[in-house]
Amino acid sequence: MSSDRWGRVDETGTVYVRTADGEKVVGSWQAGSPEEALAYFERKYEGLVVEVGLLERRVRTTDLSAKDAMVAIDHLRTQVDEHHAVGDLDALRERLDKLVAAVEARREERKAAKAKQSEEARTAKEALVAEAEELAASEQWRSAGERLRALVDTWKGLPRLDRKTDDELWHRFSHARSAFSKRRKAHFASLDAQREDARKVKEKLVAEAEALSGSTDWGPTAARYRELMAEWKAAGRAQREAEDELWARFRGAQDVFFQARGKVFAERDAEQQANLTLKEELVAEAEKLVPVTDLKAARAAFRSVNERWEAIGHVPRDARPRIEGRMHAVERAIQEAEEAEWRRTNPEARARAAGLTGQLQAAVDKLQEQVEKARAAGNEAKAAKLAQELEGRKALLDQALKGLEEFGG
């Protein structure tokens, strides 16, 4: 008779394995010594250990389905329960129990993941449907059409839902696309009709424009041409070839009229150019008053320049902003000098500035004294902090002193 920790062989050659429920018969051995019998059934146990380990690894590291995993676990459990091996069979059962729990947990995780994926797909498809239904009412025909085609591609890339939900959402999605296509087709059909109407209107506008091209009634005719241009724009576009041909005739008629008017106005423009030369001389004279050193004299000189300025007639329209801007700049400089003079002679403002300067000087002196005391006491950290605050107060004092200087010290 021979035995070890997990099994034994009796005198009849029967092999037993020890379990938590007592000894179980493993098998019968007649071919050799008891030691060889135990070694044989221990190797079978080691084989089961390897198989359990391999299954644990597959469950942990691969996407083995729960169904296949449970089949493999049941197969191994049957082998363990038949106890045709010598070893810690209870430990193997415990490992298989843990493996069952792990597989069940993974099954629940996958179930939850699938439900989440389905919910995300449903949310995504509902968003696509909502956008498609919004686009169905759009009049941005090109961009909306391109976007709807992109939405179809996105839809195809999403997982299918349950048949009822998927069919309902697809029906709404498809209906929105159809509604947009129907509206777009109707729009372009209407557009063709509108372009034909626009062509007829513009032919009448061209006829009137050509009839007016020889007029010498400059003001009313120019006004009528502006009205014709507004009517042209309001008429909409005709077919491209007709639009281009009619526009060329319309512009040509206007050019004839405005070129004739331009020749008549050339003499007036020459007079305005001469006025511009005179005003340029005056503004140059005015600009010599800046910077203002004698306010009273500058005011009188500018008044003289301004009187002569007003006596001169119009200048060319395109030159008016530039020349008047230069004159206004001189006027602003004199006004600023007047304001500065008032500030310098304002005793109340000067008193406020002097008071502020005195307060800041006192604060600087006090901080300087505190810094010296802190350094004398060896408190460098406090001294550094106070020194930083001191620099800030000095900067404010410098600004206040400069402001005080504007009042004459």
Secondary structure by P-SEA (a helix, b strand, c coil): cccccccccccccbbbbbcccccccccccccccaaaaaaaaaaaaaaaaaaaaaaaaaaacccccaaaaaaaaaaaaaaaaacccccaaaaaaaaaaaaaaaaaaaaaaaaaaaaaaaaaaaaaaaaaaaaaaaaccccaaaaaaaaaaaaaaaaaacccccaaaaaaaaaaaaaaaaaaaaaaaaaaaaaaaaaaaaaaaaaaaaaaaaaaccccccaaaaaaaaaaaaaaaaaccccaaaaaaaaaaaaaaaaaaaaaaaaaaaaaaaaaaaaaaaaaaaaaaaaaacccccaaaaaaaaaaaaaaaaacccccccaaaaaaaaaaaaaaaaaaaaaaaaaaacaaaaaaaaaaaaaaaaaaaaaaaaaaaaaaacaaaaaaaaaaaaaaaaaaaaaaaaaaaaacc
